[in-house]
């Protein structure tokens, strides 16, 4: 059992497969969840099949093109994560892959970092407009009757 600590966002990611779900639109019945270890950013993507080529496409489209190349990818010993295609992916992008045992809440360590997800991603606290009192540009041009 090891605690994976990270001090930089979007470097260490965990990936896991949600169990088979009832078929949805487009015969989608699986959900692959990718989570950044630092700020807990979540990408959840529905898939028809959990084959390795779909996992590679998911990592490219939803992680690498948006957040940069992964340095470390952490996953359980699922067969969809142990293919030659994924091995080529890890080598191509110089990504270290780590296996973790199946999650068990009493033994899997985690700790709070005391920051909001917004401040971790944008390095500042969120400033909300006082839309209730001051009209914003979007409110001025909005006509509820024309919105139907």
SULKAGI-V587256 format. One record per backbone hydrogen bond with DSSP energy under -1.0 kcal/mol. NH is the residue of the N-H (numbers start at 1). CO is the residue of the C=O. If there is no record, write none. Layout:
((NH/CO) (NH/CO))
This chain:
((13/72) (14/35) (15/74) (16/33) (18/31) (21/29) (24/28) (27/24) (29/47) (30/47) (32/45) (33/16) (34/43) (35/14) (36/41) (37/12) (40/36) (43/34) (45/32) (47/30) (55/51) (56/52) (57/53) (58/54) (59/55) (60/56) (61/57) (62/58) (63/59) (64/59) (65/60) (67/63) (68/64) (71/11) (72/11) (73/96) (74/13) (75/98) (81/78) (82/79) (87/83) (88/84) (89/85) (90/86) (91/87) (92/88) (93/89) (95/90) (96/71) (98/73) (100/75) (107/104) (108/104) (120/116) (121/117) (122/118) (123/119) (131/129) (133/130) (134/130) (140/136) (141/137))
